[in-house]
Amino acid sequence: MNKFFILLLSSIFFFGNAKSNSINGIELQGLVSNWLKSNGQDSNIEILANVKYPYCDESDMVISDISGSYKLIKVSCLGKNNWSFITRNKKKTSKYKAKDKNKVNVITLKNSKKRGTLIREDDIIVIKKRVSNPDGLVVNKSEIIGKKLKNSMPSNRPLHYSNLQKDWLIEKNSNIIIENNIGNIIIKDEGIALGNADYMEKIQVKNIKSGKIIQGFAKNEKKVVLKTKQF
């Protein structure tokens, strides 16, 4: 519901005294601006200076917000010289929003970190920044805590998944169990992974007991099964 407000003018009429026979655009613009400010709104209106309306007594002047958001302001004279017009109040915040249009919240490092550094929760901050390449952006802190950096990273640069080392099922230098099935017999030995591997990918391991290098397949994070000959 639109609310109409009657502007109470001071004893000295803003746009001239009672003997004036017209009101110009400059006077009307000042009148509307003061009304907006009295309602806690920024004023960004433009009324042509050479516009003139017949004189209106202050008791007959009504200014109202017809948009509900102070974007459209109606000025009316209800006296014998009846007239009205509508002016637009352009929101100044639009320029600010335009500047921030391409800014998004991104996850970055608080300080520069070297390749291979383990990321901890207190290493991470969220800032608003323009991003030229949003593909593959890290969006949740929980997804990178405990991960290692694939390459050195400066502070305040948006983190992408491509900046993180891959999570392998078995990582190089991990202690593993080498399992060899020979018929109904299962032989298990302790070993060390000599590379990285995902599920059922080939991986070279070293048998700790014999010192031999063996090729097998990653079964789980602790087990490598043999399906090929030793070499």
N, C-alpha and C positions, 0 to 999 in steps of 0.2 A: 504494500500500500504506500503510494507516494505521500510524502509529508511536505506541506507547504509552510514556508517560514516567512514571516513579515520582518523585514529589516528595520530596526529602530535606528533612525538617523539622529545625529547630534543636532543641537540647536542651530548650528551653522550648516545648512544643507550642503552635502558633499559636492554636488555639481552646480552650485550657484544658488542664488537667493530666489525667493518666491516670485520675483518679478520677471525671471527669465522665461522666455517663451519656447525654449527648446533645450534638449539635452543631447550632447554629442557623444561620440564613441569613446573618447578618452575618459569622460566622466563615468559612463556606464561600465567601462572595464574596471575602473577603480572601485566602483560600487560592488560589482560582482566579486572581485578579488577579495575585498574586505569581508564579504558575506561567507565566502569559502573558508577563509582563515578563521572566522568566528566559529565555524563548524569543524575545525580541526583538519581541514583539507588543504593540500597544495593547490596553488592557482597557476594554471597555464592556459589562459584564454586569450584570444585575440579578437578585438572588435575594431573595425575600421574607424580611424579617427574622424573621418568626414561624415560618418553616419549621424543623422540627427532624428530625434523623436520629439513630439510635442511635450511641453512641460507636464510633469506629473507631480502632484503633491506627495510629500513623504508618507502620509497616511494611506495613500492609495497604491503605493509601490509594493509589489510582492515578488519575491525571488524564490524559486523552488527547484528541487532536484527531481527531475522526471525520469531518471534512469535507475535510481536506487543505488547508484555507485558514484555519484557526483561526476559522471562523464558528460551528461547533458543537463544544462541549466536553463531554465525558462525564466525570463524577466517579463513581468506584466504590469501594466498600469490599469487600475480598475476605476479610475476617475472619469471625468467627462471627456478627456482626450484618450479614449480607450485604445491601447495598443499592446502588442506583446512580440517577443522574438525568442529564439532558442540559440544558445551558443554552446560550443563543444569545449570541454575542459580536458585537454590532452594530458594523460598521465605521464609524468616525467620519468617514472620508473621504467618505462618501456625501453629507454636507451640503455639502462643498466642491464635489463634482461637480455637485450640483444647482444651485449658484450659477453654475457655469461652463457649464451645459448649452447655453445659447444663444450662447456665445462662439465665434467662429471667427477664423481668421487672415485679416486683411484688409490690402490694400495701401493705404497712405496717403502723404501728403506729409510730409516731415520738418519743413518750414517752410511758412508761408502763401505762396501764389503768386497773381499777378494773371492776369487773363484774357489769353490769347494767349501765355503763357509756355511755352517749349519745355521739356519734361520730360526731365531727364537721370537717369542711373542713381543718382547720389549724392543725388538729391532724394527718393528713394523709401525707405520703411521698411515693415516688416511688423510689425503688432501684433495682439494678441488682443482682440477687441471684440464686444459684442453688436450685432447688425445687425437693424434693424426691417424693412428692405426688401432682401433678398438678391438680388433679380432684377437682372441686368445688372451684378453686381459684377465688377470687374477681378480676374482670378485669377492672371495671369502678368505678371511685371515686363516681360518682353520685348515684351508687347503695347502698352505705353504709352511706352516709351523712344523719344524723338524725336517724340512727339505734342505737340500744343498744347492748352492748356486752353481749353475753350469758355466757362468762367466762372471768376471768382476763387474760390479754394479755401483754406479754413483748414487748418492742420496737423491731423493725426490724424483726419481725417474719411475714411471709406471711399470709395475712388474707384469710380465707376460709368462705364461706357462713355459714358453720356449727358453726363458731365462733359468729354469730349474732343471736340475739333473733328473733323469728318468728314474722312476721307482722300479728297480729290477726285482724279480722274484729272488734271485741270488746275486749278491754283489761281490765284486772282486775282493779277494783276501778274506772272505767269510769262511769260517769253519763249517764243514759239511760232513755228511755221512755218505760214503760211496757204497752203493748197494749193487751186488752182482748176483743175478739169479741163474743158477746152473741146475736145470732140472727142478727137482724139489728142494734143492739146497740153496739157501740164501746166505751169501757171504757179505759181511759189512766191515768196512774199514773207515778210519778217520782220514779226512782229506782237507785240502785248502783250495778254494775256487781261484782259478787263475784269470778269470774274466767275469763279465756280467752276462746274465741270461734270464729270459722270461720262461714261462711254463713250456716245457718240452722242447726248448731250444737247445742246440748243441752248446756244450761248455767244456773247457779243459780244466781238469782238476789234478792236483798232485797228491798221490798217496803218501801220507806222512810216514808210514812204517817202511815202505819199500823205496820211497823217493821217486817212483815212476810217475810219468805224466800220462794221464788217461783221458780219453774223450767219452763223455756221457751226455745225458739229457737231464735238464732241471725238472725234478718231480715236484718239489715244494721248496720252501726257503731253507730247508736243512738237508735235503736229500737229492743226490744225483744217482740216477740208475744207468747201468752200463748196457749198451746195445750194440756197441762196435768193438773191434779188437783194439788191443793196446798198441802203442807205436812209440 
